[in-house]
Amino acid sequence: MGSDPKVRAGAVDVVRHWQDLGYLIIYVTGRPDMQKQRVVAWLAQHNFPHGIVSFCDGLVHDPLRHKANFLKSLITDLHMRIHAAYGSTKDISVYSSISIPPTHIYIVGRPTKKLQSQCQ
C-alpha cells in the first residue's frame, strides 16, 4: 500500500527450506488482484522462491474468507494436502477452519495467550 514492507529475518530461508524438500509453495493474500504485479515483484526482489500467488478478485470485504475458500478449493477440488501454514494471528482462524492442526500453523510474532494453544 505504498510502502516497502520489511522482510522478517529468516523468512526467505524458511520458504526455501520447504521448496528444497519438494513442496509446492503457495502464497495466499487478501490483497486485491490489482496489486499482483507489485506483490510478485516484491517477492522476487527479496529472493522468495517462485510459487503460486493467490489474490482476491478486486476489493473484498472479508479477505480472510477469501483465503479460507481458496485453500478449501485446493483441498477439495485438487486433493492437495497443506503441510504447513504461516501467517499472522489473523490467519489462525483461516487455517483452523480447514483442519490444519495447531502444530502445523506457524505465526509470525507473539500470539496472545488465548491463541497460544492454536499455533506455533
Chimera marker file (.cmm) of the C-alpha trace (Angstrom):
<marker_set name="trace">
<marker id="1" x="0.000" y="0.000" z="0.000" r="1" g="1" b="0" radius="0.5"/>
<marker id="2" x="2.688" y="2.471" z="-0.989" r="1" g="1" b="0" radius="0.5"/>
<marker id="3" x="5.365" y="1.239" z="1.400" r="1" g="1" b="0" radius="0.5"/>
<marker id="4" x="8.024" y="-1.424" z="1.107" r="1" g="1" b="0" radius="0.5"/>
<marker id="5" x="7.394" y="-3.884" z="3.947" r="1" g="1" b="0" radius="0.5"/>
<marker id="6" x="10.454" y="-5.291" z="5.627" r="1" g="1" b="0" radius="0.5"/>
<marker id="7" x="11.276" y="-8.963" z="5.194" r="1" g="1" b="0" radius="0.5"/>
<marker id="8" x="11.252" y="-10.822" z="8.500" r="1" g="1" b="0" radius="0.5"/>
<marker id="9" x="14.607" y="-12.355" z="9.405" r="1" g="1" b="0" radius="0.5"/>
<marker id="10" x="14.724" y="-15.965" z="8.237" r="1" g="1" b="0" radius="0.5"/>
<marker id="11" x="11.527" y="-15.761" z="6.182" r="1" g="1" b="0" radius="0.5"/>
<marker id="12" x="13.190" y="-16.485" z="2.839" r="1" g="1" b="0" radius="0.5"/>
<marker id="13" x="15.201" y="-19.316" z="4.395" r="1" g="1" b="0" radius="0.5"/>
<marker id="14" x="12.035" y="-20.951" z="5.738" r="1" g="1" b="0" radius="0.5"/>
<marker id="15" x="10.301" y="-20.833" z="2.354" r="1" g="1" b="0" radius="0.5"/>
<marker id="16" x="13.415" y="-22.142" z="0.601" r="1" g="1" b="0" radius="0.5"/>
<marker id="17" x="13.606" y="-24.982" z="3.126" r="1" g="1" b="0" radius="0.5"/>
<marker id="18" x="10.114" y="-26.171" z="2.149" r="1" g="1" b="0" radius="0.5"/>
<marker id="19" x="10.898" y="-25.734" z="-1.538" r="1" g="1" b="0" radius="0.5"/>
<marker id="20" x="14.111" y="-27.758" z="-1.160" r="1" g="1" b="0" radius="0.5"/>
<marker id="21" x="12.069" y="-30.554" z="0.420" r="1" g="1" b="0" radius="0.5"/>
<marker id="22" x="9.956" y="-30.628" z="-2.750" r="1" g="1" b="0" radius="0.5"/>
<marker id="23" x="6.831" y="-28.865" z="-1.500" r="1" g="1" b="0" radius="0.5"/>
<marker id="24" x="4.769" y="-26.567" z="-3.718" r="1" g="1" b="0" radius="0.5"/>
<marker id="25" x="4.905" y="-23.024" z="-2.362" r="1" g="1" b="0" radius="0.5"/>
<marker id="26" x="1.610" y="-21.141" z="-2.319" r="1" g="1" b="0" radius="0.5"/>
<marker id="27" x="1.380" y="-17.506" z="-1.261" r="1" g="1" b="0" radius="0.5"/>
<marker id="28" x="-2.185" y="-16.553" z="-0.294" r="1" g="1" b="0" radius="0.5"/>
<marker id="29" x="-3.022" y="-12.910" z="0.217" r="1" g="1" b="0" radius="0.5"/>
<marker id="30" x="-6.142" y="-10.904" z="0.856" r="1" g="1" b="0" radius="0.5"/>
<marker id="31" x="-4.758" y="-8.154" z="-1.349" r="1" g="1" b="0" radius="0.5"/>
<marker id="32" x="-6.716" y="-7.261" z="-4.481" r="1" g="1" b="0" radius="0.5"/>
<marker id="33" x="-5.539" y="-8.609" z="-7.831" r="1" g="1" b="0" radius="0.5"/>
<marker id="34" x="-4.757" y="-5.067" z="-8.985" r="1" g="1" b="0" radius="0.5"/>
<marker id="35" x="-1.653" y="-5.307" z="-6.763" r="1" g="1" b="0" radius="0.5"/>
<marker id="36" x="-0.450" y="-8.522" z="-8.387" r="1" g="1" b="0" radius="0.5"/>
<marker id="37" x="2.466" y="-7.020" z="-10.303" r="1" g="1" b="0" radius="0.5"/>
<marker id="38" x="3.707" y="-5.104" z="-7.266" r="1" g="1" b="0" radius="0.5"/>
<marker id="39" x="3.474" y="-8.097" z="-4.891" r="1" g="1" b="0" radius="0.5"/>
<marker id="40" x="5.090" y="-10.573" z="-7.291" r="1" g="1" b="0" radius="0.5"/>
<marker id="41" x="7.898" y="-8.069" z="-7.958" r="1" g="1" b="0" radius="0.5"/>
<marker id="42" x="8.387" y="-7.605" z="-4.195" r="1" g="1" b="0" radius="0.5"/>
<marker id="43" x="8.659" y="-11.380" z="-3.665" r="1" g="1" b="0" radius="0.5"/>
<marker id="44" x="11.242" y="-11.638" z="-6.474" r="1" g="1" b="0" radius="0.5"/>
<marker id="45" x="13.181" y="-8.578" z="-5.281" r="1" g="1" b="0" radius="0.5"/>
<marker id="46" x="13.553" y="-10.175" z="-1.851" r="1" g="1" b="0" radius="0.5"/>
<marker id="47" x="14.555" y="-13.579" z="-3.281" r="1" g="1" b="0" radius="0.5"/>
<marker id="48" x="11.482" y="-15.532" z="-2.211" r="1" g="1" b="0" radius="0.5"/>
<marker id="49" x="11.160" y="-18.783" z="-4.179" r="1" g="1" b="0" radius="0.5"/>
<marker id="50" x="8.701" y="-18.955" z="-7.046" r="1" g="1" b="0" radius="0.5"/>
<marker id="51" x="5.279" y="-20.260" z="-6.186" r="1" g="1" b="0" radius="0.5"/>
<marker id="52" x="1.593" y="-19.868" z="-6.837" r="1" g="1" b="0" radius="0.5"/>
<marker id="53" x="0.238" y="-16.498" z="-5.700" r="1" g="1" b="0" radius="0.5"/>
<marker id="54" x="-3.476" y="-16.121" z="-4.913" r="1" g="1" b="0" radius="0.5"/>
<marker id="55" x="-5.150" y="-12.714" z="-4.816" r="1" g="1" b="0" radius="0.5"/>
<marker id="56" x="-8.699" y="-11.525" z="-4.210" r="1" g="1" b="0" radius="0.5"/>
<marker id="57" x="-10.776" y="-10.621" z="-7.239" r="1" g="1" b="0" radius="0.5"/>
<marker id="58" x="-10.880" y="-6.865" z="-6.748" r="1" g="1" b="0" radius="0.5"/>
<marker id="59" x="-11.629" y="-5.352" z="-3.353" r="1" g="1" b="0" radius="0.5"/>
<marker id="60" x="-13.383" y="-7.690" z="-0.919" r="1" g="1" b="0" radius="0.5"/>
<marker id="61" x="-14.937" y="-7.058" z="2.471" r="1" g="1" b="0" radius="0.5"/>
<marker id="62" x="-13.734" y="-10.321" z="4.001" r="1" g="1" b="0" radius="0.5"/>
<marker id="63" x="-10.210" y="-11.237" z="2.828" r="1" g="1" b="0" radius="0.5"/>
<marker id="64" x="-9.925" y="-13.977" z="5.471" r="1" g="1" b="0" radius="0.5"/>
<marker id="65" x="-12.949" y="-15.739" z="3.995" r="1" g="1" b="0" radius="0.5"/>
<marker id="66" x="-11.329" y="-15.454" z="0.564" r="1" g="1" b="0" radius="0.5"/>
<marker id="67" x="-8.175" y="-17.112" z="1.898" r="1" g="1" b="0" radius="0.5"/>
<marker id="68" x="-10.172" y="-19.917" z="3.545" r="1" g="1" b="0" radius="0.5"/>
<marker id="69" x="-12.255" y="-20.539" z="0.425" r="1" g="1" b="0" radius="0.5"/>
<marker id="70" x="-9.180" y="-20.622" z="-1.807" r="1" g="1" b="0" radius="0.5"/>
<marker id="71" x="-7.420" y="-23.117" z="0.455" r="1" g="1" b="0" radius="0.5"/>
<marker id="72" x="-10.605" y="-25.222" z="0.781" r="1" g="1" b="0" radius="0.5"/>
<marker id="73" x="-10.807" y="-25.402" z="-3.010" r="1" g="1" b="0" radius="0.5"/>
<marker id="74" x="-7.214" y="-26.649" z="-3.194" r="1" g="1" b="0" radius="0.5"/>
<marker id="75" x="-8.023" y="-29.386" z="-0.703" r="1" g="1" b="0" radius="0.5"/>
<marker id="76" x="-11.431" y="-30.352" z="-2.111" r="1" g="1" b="0" radius="0.5"/>
<marker id="77" x="-11.014" y="-29.854" z="-5.850" r="1" g="1" b="0" radius="0.5"/>
<marker id="78" x="-7.324" y="-30.636" z="-6.294" r="1" g="1" b="0" radius="0.5"/>
<marker id="79" x="-6.901" y="-33.079" z="-3.385" r="1" g="1" b="0" radius="0.5"/>
<marker id="80" x="-3.923" y="-31.129" z="-2.057" r="1" g="1" b="0" radius="0.5"/>
<marker id="81" x="-2.679" y="-31.575" z="1.471" r="1" g="1" b="0" radius="0.5"/>
<marker id="82" x="-1.412" y="-28.478" z="3.211" r="1" g="1" b="0" radius="0.5"/>
<marker id="83" x="1.593" y="-29.429" z="5.277" r="1" g="1" b="0" radius="0.5"/>
<marker id="84" x="2.405" y="-26.120" z="6.982" r="1" g="1" b="0" radius="0.5"/>
<marker id="85" x="0.807" y="-22.695" z="7.061" r="1" g="1" b="0" radius="0.5"/>
<marker id="86" x="2.423" y="-19.398" z="8.011" r="1" g="1" b="0" radius="0.5"/>
<marker id="87" x="0.832" y="-16.047" z="8.733" r="1" g="1" b="0" radius="0.5"/>
<marker id="88" x="-0.225" y="-13.552" z="11.345" r="1" g="1" b="0" radius="0.5"/>
<marker id="89" x="-2.557" y="-14.172" z="14.260" r="1" g="1" b="0" radius="0.5"/>
<marker id="90" x="-5.460" y="-13.185" z="11.977" r="1" g="1" b="0" radius="0.5"/>
<marker id="91" x="-4.715" y="-16.253" z="9.854" r="1" g="1" b="0" radius="0.5"/>
<marker id="92" x="-5.103" y="-18.769" z="12.697" r="1" g="1" b="0" radius="0.5"/>
<marker id="93" x="-8.881" y="-18.925" z="12.200" r="1" g="1" b="0" radius="0.5"/>
<marker id="94" x="-8.403" y="-19.451" z="8.449" r="1" g="1" b="0" radius="0.5"/>
<marker id="95" x="-6.009" y="-22.341" z="8.934" r="1" g="1" b="0" radius="0.5"/>
<marker id="96" x="-8.054" y="-23.896" z="11.734" r="1" g="1" b="0" radius="0.5"/>
<marker id="97" x="-11.188" y="-23.763" z="9.565" r="1" g="1" b="0" radius="0.5"/>
<marker id="98" x="-9.519" y="-26.061" z="7.028" r="1" g="1" b="0" radius="0.5"/>
<marker id="99" x="-8.370" y="-28.505" z="9.700" r="1" g="1" b="0" radius="0.5"/>
<marker id="100" x="-4.680" y="-27.675" z="9.788" r="1" g="1" b="0" radius="0.5"/>
<marker id="101" x="-3.510" y="-28.862" z="13.207" r="1" g="1" b="0" radius="0.5"/>
<marker id="102" x="-2.006" y="-26.248" z="15.565" r="1" g="1" b="0" radius="0.5"/>
<marker id="103" x="1.365" y="-27.991" z="15.311" r="1" g="1" b="0" radius="0.5"/>
<marker id="104" x="1.466" y="-27.038" z="11.612" r="1" g="1" b="0" radius="0.5"/>
<marker id="105" x="0.320" y="-23.411" z="11.970" r="1" g="1" b="0" radius="0.5"/>
<marker id="106" x="3.254" y="-21.021" z="12.352" r="1" g="1" b="0" radius="0.5"/>
<marker id="107" x="2.580" y="-17.439" z="13.352" r="1" g="1" b="0" radius="0.5"/>
<marker id="108" x="4.942" y="-14.536" z="12.892" r="1" g="1" b="0" radius="0.5"/>
<marker id="109" x="5.182" y="-12.589" z="16.115" r="1" g="1" b="0" radius="0.5"/>
<marker id="110" x="3.785" y="-13.455" z="19.506" r="1" g="1" b="0" radius="0.5"/>
<marker id="111" x="0.248" y="-14.810" z="19.685" r="1" g="1" b="0" radius="0.5"/>
<marker id="112" x="-1.918" y="-13.747" z="22.606" r="1" g="1" b="0" radius="0.5"/>
<marker id="113" x="-2.266" y="-16.195" z="25.498" r="1" g="1" b="0" radius="0.5"/>
<marker id="114" x="-5.714" y="-17.071" z="24.172" r="1" g="1" b="0" radius="0.5"/>
<marker id="115" x="-4.249" y="-18.161" z="20.801" r="1" g="1" b="0" radius="0.5"/>
<marker id="116" x="-1.041" y="-19.861" z="22.032" r="1" g="1" b="0" radius="0.5"/>
<marker id="117" x="-2.570" y="-23.338" z="22.001" r="1" g="1" b="0" radius="0.5"/>
<marker id="118" x="-3.769" y="-22.870" z="18.413" r="1" g="1" b="0" radius="0.5"/>
<marker id="119" x="-0.395" y="-22.282" z="16.745" r="1" g="1" b="0" radius="0.5"/>
<marker id="120" x="3.404" y="-22.395" z="16.955" r="1" g="1" b="0" radius="0.5"/>
<link id1="1" id2="2" r="1" g="1" b="0" radius="0.2"/>
<link id1="2" id2="3" r="1" g="1" b="0" radius="0.2"/>
<link id1="3" id2="4" r="1" g="1" b="0" radius="0.2"/>
<link id1="4" id2="5" r="1" g="1" b="0" radius="0.2"/>
<link id1="5" id2="6" r="1" g="1" b="0" radius="0.2"/>
<link id1="6" id2="7" r="1" g="1" b="0" radius="0.2"/>
<link id1="7" id2="8" r="1" g="1" b="0" radius="0.2"/>
<link id1="8" id2="9" r="1" g="1" b="0" radius="0.2"/>
<link id1="9" id2="10" r="1" g="1" b="0" radius="0.2"/>
<link id1="10" id2="11" r="1" g="1" b="0" radius="0.2"/>
<link id1="11" id2="12" r="1" g="1" b="0" radius="0.2"/>
<link id1="12" id2="13" r="1" g="1" b="0" radius="0.2"/>
<link id1="13" id2="14" r="1" g="1" b="0" radius="0.2"/>
<link id1="14" id2="15" r="1" g="1" b="0" radius="0.2"/>
<link id1="15" id2="16" r="1" g="1" b="0" radius="0.2"/>
<link id1="16" id2="17" r="1" g="1" b="0" radius="0.2"/>
<link id1="17" id2="18" r="1" g="1" b="0" radius="0.2"/>
<link id1="18" id2="19" r="1" g="1" b="0" radius="0.2"/>
<link id1="19" id2="20" r="1" g="1" b="0" radius="0.2"/>
<link id1="20" id2="21" r="1" g="1" b="0" radius="0.2"/>
<link id1="21" id2="22" r="1" g="1" b="0" radius="0.2"/>
<link id1="22" id2="23" r="1" g="1" b="0" radius="0.2"/>
<link id1="23" id2="24" r="1" g="1" b="0" radius="0.2"/>
<link id1="24" id2="25" r="1" g="1" b="0" radius="0.2"/>
<link id1="25" id2="26" r="1" g="1" b="0" radius="0.2"/>
<link id1="26" id2="27" r="1" g="1" b="0" radius="0.2"/>
<link id1="27" id2="28" r="1" g="1" b="0" radius="0.2"/>
<link id1="28" id2="29" r="1" g="1" b="0" radius="0.2"/>
<link id1="29" id2="30" r="1" g="1" b="0" radius="0.2"/>
<link id1="30" id2="31" r="1" g="1" b="0" radius="0.2"/>
<link id1="31" id2="32" r="1" g="1" b="0" radius="0.2"/>
<link id1="32" id2="33" r="1" g="1" b="0" radius="0.2"/>
<link id1="33" id2="34" r="1" g="1" b="0" radius="0.2"/>
<link id1="34" id2="35" r="1" g="1" b="0" radius="0.2"/>
<link id1="35" id2="36" r="1" g="1" b="0" radius="0.2"/>
<link id1="36" id2="37" r="1" g="1" b="0" radius="0.2"/>
<link id1="37" id2="38" r="1" g="1" b="0" radius="0.2"/>
<link id1="38" id2="39" r="1" g="1" b="0" radius="0.2"/>
<link id1="39" id2="40" r="1" g="1" b="0" radius="0.2"/>
<link id1="40" id2="41" r="1" g="1" b="0" radius="0.2"/>
<link id1="41" id2="42" r="1" g="1" b="0" radius="0.2"/>
<link id1="42" id2="43" r="1" g="1" b="0" radius="0.2"/>
<link id1="43" id2="44" r="1" g="1" b="0" radius="0.2"/>
<link id1="44" id2="45" r="1" g="1" b="0" radius="0.2"/>
<link id1="45" id2="46" r="1" g="1" b="0" radius="0.2"/>
<link id1="46" id2="47" r="1" g="1" b="0" radius="0.2"/>
<link id1="47" id2="48" r="1" g="1" b="0" radius="0.2"/>
<link id1="48" id2="49" r="1" g="1" b="0" radius="0.2"/>
<link id1="49" id2="50" r="1" g="1" b="0" radius="0.2"/>
<link id1="50" id2="51" r="1" g="1" b="0" radius="0.2"/>
<link id1="51" id2="52" r="1" g="1" b="0" radius="0.2"/>
<link id1="52" id2="53" r="1" g="1" b="0" radius="0.2"/>
<link id1="53" id2="54" r="1" g="1" b="0" radius="0.2"/>
<link id1="54" id2="55" r="1" g="1" b="0" radius="0.2"/>
<link id1="55" id2="56" r="1" g="1" b="0" radius="0.2"/>
<link id1="56" id2="57" r="1" g="1" b="0" radius="0.2"/>
<link id1="57" id2="58" r="1" g="1" b="0" radius="0.2"/>
<link id1="58" id2="59" r="1" g="1" b="0" radius="0.2"/>
<link id1="59" id2="60" r="1" g="1" b="0" radius="0.2"/>
<link id1="60" id2="61" r="1" g="1" b="0" radius="0.2"/>
<link id1="61" id2="62" r="1" g="1" b="0" radius="0.2"/>
<link id1="62" id2="63" r="1" g="1" b="0" radius="0.2"/>
<link id1="63" id2="64" r="1" g="1" b="0" radius="0.2"/>
<link id1="64" id2="65" r="1" g="1" b="0" radius="0.2"/>
<link id1="65" id2="66" r="1" g="1" b="0" radius="0.2"/>
<link id1="66" id2="67" r="1" g="1" b="0" radius="0.2"/>
<link id1="67" id2="68" r="1" g="1" b="0" radius="0.2"/>
<link id1="68" id2="69" r="1" g="1" b="0" radius="0.2"/>
<link id1="69" id2="70" r="1" g="1" b="0" radius="0.2"/>
<link id1="70" id2="71" r="1" g="1" b="0" radius="0.2"/>
<link id1="71" id2="72" r="1" g="1" b="0" radius="0.2"/>
<link id1="72" id2="73" r="1" g="1" b="0" radius="0.2"/>
<link id1="73" id2="74" r="1" g="1" b="0" radius="0.2"/>
<link id1="74" id2="75" r="1" g="1" b="0" radius="0.2"/>
<link id1="75" id2="76" r="1" g="1" b="0" radius="0.2"/>
<link id1="76" id2="77" r="1" g="1" b="0" radius="0.2"/>
<link id1="77" id2="78" r="1" g="1" b="0" radius="0.2"/>
<link id1="78" id2="79" r="1" g="1" b="0" radius="0.2"/>
<link id1="79" id2="80" r="1" g="1" b="0" radius="0.2"/>
<link id1="80" id2="81" r="1" g="1" b="0" radius="0.2"/>
<link id1="81" id2="82" r="1" g="1" b="0" radius="0.2"/>
<link id1="82" id2="83" r="1" g="1" b="0" radius="0.2"/>
<link id1="83" id2="84" r="1" g="1" b="0" radius="0.2"/>
<link id1="84" id2="85" r="1" g="1" b="0" radius="0.2"/>
<link id1="85" id2="86" r="1" g="1" b="0" radius="0.2"/>
<link id1="86" id2="87" r="1" g="1" b="0" radius="0.2"/>
<link id1="87" id2="88" r="1" g="1" b="0" radius="0.2"/>
<link id1="88" id2="89" r="1" g="1" b="0" radius="0.2"/>
<link id1="89" id2="90" r="1" g="1" b="0" radius="0.2"/>
<link id1="90" id2="91" r="1" g="1" b="0" radius="0.2"/>
<link id1="91" id2="92" r="1" g="1" b="0" radius="0.2"/>
<link id1="92" id2="93" r="1" g="1" b="0" radius="0.2"/>
<link id1="93" id2="94" r="1" g="1" b="0" radius="0.2"/>
<link id1="94" id2="95" r="1" g="1" b="0" radius="0.2"/>
<link id1="95" id2="96" r="1" g="1" b="0" radius="0.2"/>
<link id1="96" id2="97" r="1" g="1" b="0" radius="0.2"/>
<link id1="97" id2="98" r="1" g="1" b="0" radius="0.2"/>
<link id1="98" id2="99" r="1" g="1" b="0" radius="0.2"/>
<link id1="99" id2="100" r="1" g="1" b="0" radius="0.2"/>
<link id1="100" id2="101" r="1" g="1" b="0" radius="0.2"/>
<link id1="101" id2="102" r="1" g="1" b="0" radius="0.2"/>
<link id1="102" id2="103" r="1" g="1" b="0" radius="0.2"/>
<link id1="103" id2="104" r="1" g="1" b="0" radius="0.2"/>
<link id1="104" id2="105" r="1" g="1" b="0" radius="0.2"/>
<link id1="105" id2="106" r="1" g="1" b="0" radius="0.2"/>
<link id1="106" id2="107" r="1" g="1" b="0" radius="0.2"/>
<link id1="107" id2="108" r="1" g="1" b="0" radius="0.2"/>
<link id1="108" id2="109" r="1" g="1" b="0" radius="0.2"/>
<link id1="109" id2="110" r="1" g="1" b="0" radius="0.2"/>
<link id1="110" id2="111" r="1" g="1" b="0" radius="0.2"/>
<link id1="111" id2="112" r="1" g="1" b="0" radius="0.2"/>
<link id1="112" id2="113" r="1" g="1" b="0" radius="0.2"/>
<link id1="113" id2="114" r="1" g="1" b="0" radius="0.2"/>
<link id1="114" id2="115" r="1" g="1" b="0" radius="0.2"/>
<link id1="115" id2="116" r="1" g="1" b="0" radius="0.2"/>
<link id1="116" id2="117" r="1" g="1" b="0" radius="0.2"/>
<link id1="117" id2="118" r="1" g="1" b="0" radius="0.2"/>
<link id1="118" id2="119" r="1" g="1" b="0" radius="0.2"/>
<link id1="119" id2="120" r="1" g="1" b="0" radius="0.2"/>
</marker_set>
